[in-house]
């Protein structure tokens, strides 16, 4: 669904971004292997950072700052990953 969100941000409308056939075609343009590998890296990064934020005890201000930085990294990785996948889609679409 990150591909749909990126398409919406690129000036698309909600009707086209929720069309699963168009999403499948977009993934076909990227290549399923590349898409699944990129998506897996995004998810693993988010899961690992979430694990680090959830299973550490906030006792001092340093722990709170560390946890906040990790949550910010989760946000950044997720949206930079979405942007990267969409960039690959646009580049492959232009080559076709």
Phi and psi in degrees as GROMACS dihedral restraints (atoms count N, CA, C in turn):
[ dihedral_restraints ]
;  ai    aj    ak    al  type     phi  dphi    fc
    3     4     5     6     1   -64.6    20    10
    4     5     6     7     1   -28.7    20    10
    6     7     8     9     1   -65.1    20    10
    7     8     9    10     1   -38.1    20    10
    9    10    11    12     1   -66.1    20    10
   10    11    12    13     1   -41.4    20    10
   12    13    14    15     1   -64.7    20    10
   13    14    15    16     1   -40.8    20    10
   15    16    17    18     1   -65.8    20    10
   16    17    18    19     1   -39.3    20    10
   18    19    20    21     1   -63.5    20    10
   19    20    21    22     1   -41.0    20    10
   21    22    23    24     1   -62.8    20    10
   22    23    24    25     1   -41.7    20    10
   24    25    26    27     1   -68.0    20    10
   25    26    27    28     1   -24.1    20    10
   27    28    29    30     1   -86.1    20    10
   28    29    30    31     1    12.2    20    10
   30    31    32    33     1   103.9    20    10
   31    32    33    34     1     9.6    20    10
   33    34    35    36     1   -78.5    20    10
   34    35    36    37     1   174.5    20    10
   36    37    38    39     1  -111.0    20    10
   37    38    39    40     1   164.5    20    10
   39    40    41    42     1   -62.9    20    10
   40    41    42    43     1   -38.0    20    10
   42    43    44    45     1   -60.1    20    10
   43    44    45    46     1   -44.9    20    10
   45    46    47    48     1   -72.7    20    10
   46    47    48    49     1   -31.6    20    10
   48    49    50    51     1   -75.4    20    10
   49    50    51    52     1   -22.0    20    10
   51    52    53    54     1   -96.2    20    10
   52    53    54    55     1     6.9    20    10
   54    55    56    57     1   -81.0    20    10
   55    56    57    58     1   107.2    20    10
   57    58    59    60     1   -66.6    20    10
   58    59    60    61     1   -28.2    20    10
   60    61    62    63     1   -66.4    20    10
   61    62    63    64     1   -40.0    20    10
   63    64    65    66     1   -68.9    20    10
   64    65    66    67     1   -34.8    20    10
   66    67    68    69     1   -64.5    20    10
   67    68    69    70     1   -43.5    20    10
   69    70    71    72     1   -61.6    20    10
   70    71    72    73     1   -42.4    20    10
   72    73    74    75     1   -64.1    20    10
   73    74    75    76     1   -38.3    20    10
   75    76    77    78     1   -64.4    20    10
   76    77    78    79     1   -40.4    20    10
   78    79    80    81     1   -68.1    20    10
   79    80    81    82     1   -34.8    20    10
   81    82    83    84     1   -61.2    20    10
   82    83    84    85     1   -38.3    20    10
   84    85    86    87     1   -63.9    20    10
   85    86    87    88     1   -43.7    20    10
   87    88    89    90     1   -69.2    20    10
   88    89    90    91     1   -41.8    20    10
   90    91    92    93     1   107.4    20    10
   91    92    93    94     1   126.3    20    10
   93    94    95    96     1   -62.2    20    10
   94    95    96    97     1   -38.2    20    10
   96    97    98    99     1   -64.9    20    10
   97    98    99   100     1   -47.9    20    10
   99   100   101   102     1   -64.5    20    10
  100   101   102   103     1   -42.7    20    10
  102   103   104   105     1   -62.7    20    10
  103   104   105   106     1   -46.9    20    10
  105   106   107   108     1   -66.7    20    10
  106   107   108   109     1   -35.6    20    10
  108   109   110   111     1   -67.5    20    10
  109   110   111   112     1   -45.2    20    10
  111   112   113   114     1   -63.4    20    10
  112   113   114   115     1   -42.8    20    10
  114   115   116   117     1   -64.7    20    10
  115   116   117   118     1   -38.8    20    10
  117   118   119   120     1   -63.4    20    10
  118   119   120   121     1   -41.1    20    10
  120   121   122   123     1   -62.8    20    10
  121   122   123   124     1   -41.0    20    10
  123   124   125   126     1   -62.6    20    10
  124   125   126   127     1   -49.3    20    10
  126   127   128   129     1   -63.9    20    10
  127   128   129   130     1   -44.3    20    10
  129   130   131   132     1   -62.5    20    10
  130   131   132   133     1   -41.1    20    10
  132   133   134   135     1   -61.8    20    10
  133   134   135   136     1   -44.7    20    10
  135   136   137   138     1   -64.8    20    10
  136   137   138   139     1   -42.0    20    10
  138   139   140   141     1   -65.0    20    10
  139   140   141   142     1   -45.2    20    10
  141   142   143   144     1   -64.0    20    10
  142   143   144   145     1   -45.6    20    10
  144   145   146   147     1   -66.9    20    10
  145   146   147   148     1   -36.1    20    10
  147   148   149   150     1   -65.0    20    10
  148   149   150   151     1   -41.1    20    10
  150   151   152   153     1   -58.9    20    10
  151   152   153   154     1   -43.7    20    10
  153   154   155   156     1   -65.3    20    10
  154   155   156   157     1   -33.8    20    10
  156   157   158   159     1   -77.5    20    10
  157   158   159   160     1   -32.8    20    10
  159   160   161   162     1   -80.5    20    10
  160   161   162   163     1   -32.5    20    10
  162   163   164   165     1  -108.7    20    10
  163   164   165   166     1    39.1    20    10
  165   166   167   168     1  -134.7    20    10
  166   167   168   169     1   137.3    20    10
  168   169   170   171     1   -86.0    20    10
  169   170   171   172     1   125.8    20    10
  171   172   173   174     1   -86.6    20    10
  172   173   174   175     1   102.2    20    10
  174   175   176   177     1  -109.3    20    10
  175   176   177   178     1   -43.7    20    10
  177   178   179   180     1  -111.7    20    10
  178   179   180   181     1   173.4    20    10
  180   181   182   183     1   -65.5    20    10
  181   182   183   184     1   -32.1    20    10
  183   184   185   186     1   -63.8    20    10
  184   185   186   187     1   -41.4    20    10
  186   187   188   189     1   -63.5    20    10
  187   188   189   190     1   -39.9    20    10
  189   190   191   192     1   -65.3    20    10
  190   191   192   193     1   -41.4    20    10
  192   193   194   195     1   -65.0    20    10
  193   194   195   196     1   -43.4    20    10
  195   196   197   198     1   -59.6    20    10
  196   197   198   199     1   -44.7    20    10
  198   199   200   201     1   -64.5    20    10
  199   200   201   202     1   -39.9    20    10
  201   202   203   204     1   -65.0    20    10
  202   203   204   205     1   -41.4    20    10
  204   205   206   207     1   -63.9    20    10
  205   206   207   208     1   -41.2    20    10
  207   208   209   210     1   -63.3    20    10
  208   209   210   211     1   -41.2    20    10
  210   211   212   213     1   -65.8    20    10
  211   212   213   214     1   -36.6    20    10
  213   214   215   216     1   -64.7    20    10
  214   215   216   217     1   -40.3    20    10
  216   217   218   219     1   -62.3    20    10
  217   218   219   220     1   -37.8    20    10
  219   220   221   222     1   -59.3    20    10
  220   221   222   223     1   -48.0    20    10
  222   223   224   225     1   -60.5    20    10
  223   224   225   226     1   -46.9    20    10
  225   226   227   228     1   -64.1    20    10
  226   227   228   229     1   -46.2    20    10
  228   229   230   231     1   -62.4    20    10
  229   230   231   232     1   -42.8    20    10
  231   232   233   234     1   -61.3    20    10
  232   233   234   235     1   -48.2    20    10
  234   235   236   237     1   -79.8    20    10
  235   236   237   238     1   -30.7    20    10
  237   238   239   240     1   -69.2    20    10
  238   239   240   241     1   -35.7    20    10
  240   241   242   243     1   -64.0    20    10
  241   242   243   244     1   -42.9    20    10
  243   244   245   246     1   -61.5    20    10
  244   245   246   247     1   -42.3    20    10
  246   247   248   249     1   -64.1    20    10
  247   248   249   250     1   -39.2    20    10
  249   250   251   252     1   -64.6    20    10
  250   251   252   253     1   -46.1    20    10
  252   253   254   255     1   -61.4    20    10
  253   254   255   256     1   -41.7    20    10
  255   256   257   258     1   -68.1    20    10
  256   257   258   259     1   -36.0    20    10
  258   259   260   261     1   -62.3    20    10
  259   260   261   262     1   -43.8    20    10
  261   262   263   264     1   -62.0    20    10
  262   263   264   265     1   -41.0    20    10
  264   265   266   267     1   -60.3    20    10
  265   266   267   268     1   -48.1    20    10
  267   268   269   270     1   -63.6    20    10
  268   269   270   271     1   -42.1    20    10
  270   271   272   273     1   -63.9    20    10
  271   272   273   274     1   -43.8    20    10
  273   274   275   276     1   -69.0    20    10
  274   275   276   277     1   -33.9    20    10
  276   277   278   279     1   -67.3    20    10
  277   278   279   280     1   -38.4    20    10
  279   280   281   282     1   -69.6    20    10
  280   281   282   283     1   -32.7    20    10
  282   283   284   285     1   -70.7    20    10
  283   284   285   286     1   -28.6    20    10
